[in-house]
């Protein structure tokens, strides 16, 4: 028997995998990047793959992408009004519904798929995927990248008694029960849905993989990102990813205020999202001169931006365990950098931190603890930081590599399709 994660030999072309996702490269959202890795690997295995996605950027609807292109053998079809941006919940919801209406019709009248893959972008996508799969008489896999309405309820965006929350929960439960497989990102997420949705043996747990095709450690002396942003001779703690309220960073910003006189420390925030304005306000209000805010970096430059850090900040809200899964931890591990984890110990990231001794863990609200961790990072020797980073990369190579996890995920997709 072939071990899980072992690449399968290419087979005769013919079967069609249909992917529904509001986000897809070159959109920078991590969900899209992982879906493209999956689509590309399925093409390598001999499948035809068609992706239905948005022609407008998810965060910035003014960004436009080609209506049709072939990328790495993947047939990418983009619908015109697939996003209205992320400026508020209403815009995100309306954009998601517009995307699903157009994608559903394209999937209904396009070639019949042998399998359908749907994730949680937008949150209503699983229901659309289930209905489309039933009409096309095709099995489907539900990739649970985050958990809603749990996320919206935990952030206070909606009430647990709200009609929208109850309807979305019922829709997800129906989609999960009809799927050939439901894939959760960690055991905490699996525990939240296992009993609620009665998934029996159709629930799999697979973490998302690092984007290793674009990641490798780059020494500081050879890194143009550090030179371009004046980071030579500094200790850089970096947050790179979605600046969302589910990943609060106010504890670190308060600690940075206490360390304003520390000339060696620079905090770098890369990304967009609903929390970026709050970060900008804190920088202005508290005169945090050594905080640098940058937009998302091009995927081709990711190895340089991530390697520019001496430690990576990973945050997850206390109430978000099992609801979201901060993928940025794997990028930091791939470039051999230690982690400063702001979040609860009892979580997937907390378990990784403890098991592999990857860095520092601080609870939300523990400003003194955060300040102490930042001081320790500043004062640590190059050798001490490198040792933690090397452990991170070794753990990723041994258990969490792209080849291993992507292979296992694509094996699961193929296993769910009748030959």
N, C-alpha and C positions, 0 to 999 in steps of 0.2 A: 504494500500500500504506500502511495506517495505521501511523505510527511506534509503536514499543513504548511502552507506558505511557499512550497516549492513551485517555481514557475512551470506551468503546463506547456507542453509542446503545441505549436501553432496547429490549428485544425482547418479543415475546408471552410471557406467563407460561406455565409448564408444566413445564419441566425441574426436577428436584429434585436439589439438592446436599445430601448427608448428611455432617455433620461429627462426628467422634468426638474428644472431648477431655475429660480429667478436670477441667481448669480452664477457666473461662469467666466473664466479668464477671457479677456484681460482685466475684468473686474477683480479688485484685490481681495475680496472676501474669501476667507479660508475655506468655507464650504465649497466654493467653486473650484478652488485649486485641488482639493481632494477628489472632487468628482471628475476633474480632467485626468488626474492620475489614473483613476479607475477606468475611465473611457479609453484612454490610451493603451492600458494593459489589456483590456478586453479586445481591442483591435489587434493587438499583437497575438492574442490567442485565436484569432481567426473570425471574430464576430464583426458584424457591421454595427456601428453605434451612431445613433442620431440623438443630439441634444437639443431640447427646446428650452430657450432661455430668453432673457430680455435684451433688447437693443439699446437700453438706457442703463446708465450706472445705477447701482443700488443706493449708494449714499448720495451721489451727485447725479440727478436725473438729466443734467445738461450734457453729460458725457454720452457720446453715441458710439456704437460699435457696428461693424458690418452686419447686414441682414442675413448673409449666408457666407460661410467660409468653411474650408476643410482644414483642420488643425491636427497634426500628428495622426492623420487618417480618420479623425472624428468629424462627422457631418454636423456642423453647428448651425442651427436655424434660430434666428432671433426675431421676436415679435416686437412690433413698433412701440406700443404703449405699455411696456412691461414694468415700469417703475415711475413713481412720482417723488422719489427721494425719501430721506429719513427725517425731515424737519419736525414731524410730529406723528403721533400714533395714527391719526386719521389718514395722513398722506401714505404712510407705510401700508395700512390696510387697503386703501383704495388701489394703490399700485399693485399690491399682491393679487387682488381680485381681478384687476384688468389683465394681469399676466396670465392667471390661471384660465380665464375665459378664452383667451386667444390660443394658449397652448393646448387646452383641452380640444378645441375644434381641430387644430392641426394634427393632434394625435389621433383623433377620431377618424379623420378622412385621409390620413397618410398611410404608409405601408404598415401592415399588421406586425406588431412586435412579438418576439418569442418570450421576452421578459421586459419588465418595466422597473426602473429604479427611481424612487422618489425620496427626497429628504424633507427637511422642515424649513425650506426657503421657497415661498413664504410659509407661515405656520399652517395655512389651509391646504397646502399642497398634498398631504397624505390623502385627504378625502377625495380630491380631484383625481389623484393617481388610482385610488381604489375604484372609483366609478369608471374611469377610462379602461382600467385593466379588465373589469367585468364585461364592459361592452365589447372589448377586443378579444375577450376570452384568453387572456394572458396572465400568468402569475406575476407577482410583483414583490419587490423587497422594499421595506420601509426603514430608511437609515435615519435614526433618531439623533440628530446633531445637537439639539437642545430640546427642552421639554416645556411646552405650552399647553394650557394656559398657566402652568405653574410659575413660569418666569414673570409673566405680567402680574400675577397675583402677588408674588414675593416682592416685587418692586413697588407695589401699590398702584400700578397703572389701572387695574380693574379690581372689582370686588369678587371674591370667590362665589358670591351669590348672583353675580351679573349674568344675564341671559347669554351674552357672548361667551363668557367663560364656560358655562355649562354646555353650550352647543359645541364649542371647540373640543372639550373633553370627550363628549359623545362621539364626535367625528373621528378623533384620534383613536378612540377605543374600537370603533367599527373598522377603521383602516388597519389597525394592528391585528385584529382578529381575522381579517381576510387575507393578510399577507402570508406569503410562503416563508418569510423570515423577517424578524425585526432585529435590528442591530443597535445596541446601546453602546455608549463610548466607555463606560466604566461600571463597576459593580454597584456603585451608589445610585447611578441612573437606572440600572436594571432593577434594583430593589424597589424603586419608586413605582415602576410600571408592572412588575411581574404579577402581583396580586390584583391590581386594579384592572388589568386588561386580560387576565387569564390566558397567558401566552403559552403555557405548557413548555414543550421542547422547541418552540420556534423562536425563542429569544437567544440571541448570540451577543457576546460582549467582546468588542474589538476596539482598542483605542485608535484614534487617528494617527497616522504616521507623520514623521517629519518630512518636509519637502527637500529631501536629500539631493535631488538633482540640481538644486539651486543653493545648497548650503555646504560649506566647508570652513574650518577655522582659518582665519587670516591673521597673521601676526600684526601687532599694532604698528610696528615700524614700516610695514608694507601696505598699510591700509589707507587708501585715498580718502575714505569717509572721515577718518579721524583728522587728517590734514586739512580737508576742506572746511571742517567745522571747528577748527582750533582746539582740538581735544588732546593734543600732545601733552604729555606730562600730567594729565588729569586722571582721576579715578572716576569712571563713568558707570553710573547705574541707569539702565535703560528699560523703559516700558515700550514695547513695540506690538501694536495690535489695536483692536477695537476699544476705543475709550468709552465704554458703556457703563451705565449705572450698576450693572451686575458685577462689574470689576472695580469697586471703589478704591480710590488712591488717596483720599483725604488724610489718612493717618501718615502716609509718607510725606505729603506736602506740609503737614504740621511739623513733622520731624525736620524737614528741610529748613523751616523757619528758624528752628533752634540751632541749626548748623550754618547759618548765613555767613558766619565769619570763616568757615572752612574753605580756604581757597582751592584746595586740591579736589574737591568734590563737584561733579557736574551731574545733574539729573537730565536725562534726555527722554522726551515723550514723542513717540512716532505713531501717528494714526489719526483717525477721525472718530466721531461718535458723539452721543448725547452728553458725555462728561467732559468733552474738550473745553467747552466754554467755562465750566467750573474751574478747570485747571488754569486757564488763562486768567480768570478773575483772581485766583489765589496768587499767581505770579505777580500780578499788578499790585494787589492789595498788600502783600507781605514783602514786596520788593525782593523777590527771589531772582537775583541776577544770574545765578548759575543754574538756571533751568532753561533748557532748550526745547522748543516745540517745533516739530517737523511734520509734514504730511506723510502719507504712506509712501514708501520707497518702491521703485520699480522692482519687479521680481528678479530681474537680471542683476540687480545691485544688492540683493538681500544678504548675501554672504558678507559683504563689506559692512553694511549697517549693523547687522547683528554681532559681527565679530568686533565691532568698535567698542562694545561694552566690556567692562571688567566684571560685571554681574548683571543679571537680568531680573527685573521686577515682574513677578507674576501675582496677580490679585484675583481673588474670588470672594464674593460676598458671603457672609456667614450663613445666610439663608439659601444660598445657591447650590449647596452640595447636592449632587444628583440631578440638578436642573441644567446646569451648563458645565462645559468641560474646557478649560483654558488651553487651547492647542499651542499657545506660544511657549509653553514649557518645553516642547520637543524641539523647537527651533533653537532655543538656548542650549539644550543638550547637544544638538548637532554641531554647534560651533564651539563646543567645549568650554562653556562658561557656567560658573556657579549661579545659583538662584537665590533671590530674596523673595520669599513667599509670604504674601500678606493674605492670610486666610486661616480657616480652622484646621487644626491638626487632623481631625477625623474627616478625611476627604481623600480623593484619589491622589491629588498633588501632595498632600501631607504624608501619605504613605510612601510615595516615591522619595520625598525629602528624607524621611527617617530611614528608609531601607538602604539608600545609596549614599547618604551623607552629602547631599548636593549643595547645602548652603545654610541659610538662616530662615526661620519661620517666626512670624510676628502676628499676633491677633489684631484684628481691627480695633481701633481705640487705644491701643498700647503705644502711645507716642514716644514714651521713654524707651521702650523696647526697640522701636523703629529707629530712633536716633542712635541707640547703642549699636544696632546692626550696621547702620551706615558708617559710624565711626570705625567699626571693626573692619569693614571693607576698605575704607581709606587707609587704615594703618597696616593692613595685611601685607605680607611680602608677596612678591610676584610668584614665588614658588608655592606658597600656600593657596593662592587663588588658582594657580594652574593645576594643583593636585585635585581640588574640588571639580574643576572643569573637566579634567581627564576622567574622573570617576563618572561624571555625567555622560560623557561621550561613550565610555566603555559600556555603561548600562544600556544606553540606547542601541549600540551596535549588537549587544548580546540578546536583547529582548524586544526592542521597540523600533527596529529598523524599518525603513520603507519597504524593502524587499520582502521581509517576513510578513508584515501586517497587510500590505497591499495584496500580496499573493493569497493570504488567507481570506481576505474580503472577496476577491474575485473567484476563488474556489467556492465560496458560499453562494455567490450569484449563479455560478454554473450548476451547482448541485440542485438549485431550486428550479431548474428548467428541465422539463421532460424532453428526452432525446427523441 
